[in-house]
Amino acid sequence: VDQLKAECSLVTSFNVNSPRRVDEELLDGLLCFGEHGQAVAITPFTLAGAMSPVTVAGALVQQTAEALGVIALSQMANPGAPVLFGGFTSNVDMKSGAPAFGTPEYVQAVLIGGQLARHFKLPYRSSNVNASNCVDAQSTYESAMSLWACVMGHVNIVHHGLGWLEGGLSASLEKTVIDAEMIRQWAESLKPFDVSDEALAVEAIKSVEPGGHFFGTGHTLERFETAFYQPMVSDWRNFENWHEDGARTATQRANAVWKQMLDAYQEPPMDEAADDALKAFMARRKEELKNWQA
């Protein structure tokens, strides 16, 4: 307990039961985390047209008010307790009432939410989300929109970063791999750009005749193994080679990747006494929850 109070080691999410309601059990957790100086991402569940106004602007007004209200409460437990301004504003499908994610409205809400968080000088939490029911093109382009918004909105913590499907009702190992691929590509593209003399390659350009190629230049041969990002999932071969090798889709390739990773996984060593204590704790808590539900 003393160590927890001395340093922030944990982070959890607190969802407001929008509109304008917080659940007692979550409040107990909020106050406990605040008392011990642990971080909480305060995240209203504001879906425009359902739990908040149908306009994105109105939903953001409600999101901001709900988040700041709960943040203020956490500071009553412990002034200065670490908190994050959470954003989860999206919209619903007005034909079915189902949540929609990775939409243009979600992108707008994430970007504006980031501006609001910086205005209040608070770290910002958002999510990589989509509404697809399977690992398909929809799940990928909606997640790409979500991740783009997170990057451009300067999000500090991306929750649900990997594997989210069906509006959060299910998860997928294939989607986990594809999301990891997209996040790795974003991380690679955001690295500082090299403009050294070696990278500008003026001498290499001079060495190649007009209409020639750079495959055999010394500049290329020194760098070709590490010059470019190497994907986990993408297949860059031409159609004929791809087809002869089974014509596997990205989803099928992602399935092979997670199975290979699982086969190669080696469980890290753990102190036997600590392992036994954790297993006993889990068994006790499962029994307590079972009795509580009964």
ABEGO torsion letter per residue (X at the ends): XAAAAABBABBBBBBBBOBGBBBAAAAAAAAAAAAAGBBBBBBBBBBBGAABBABAAAAAAAAAAAAAAAAAAAAAABBGBBBBBBBABBBBBAAAGBBBBGBAAAAAAAAAAAAAAAAAGBBBBBBBBBABABBBAAAAAAAAAAAAAAAAAGBABBBGABGBBGGGABBBAAAAAAAAAAAAAAAAAABBBBABAAAAGAAAAAABBBGBBAAABAAAAAAAAAABBBBAABBABBAAAAAAAGGBBAAAAAAAAAAAAAAABBBBBBBAAAAAAAAAAAAAAAAAAAAAAX
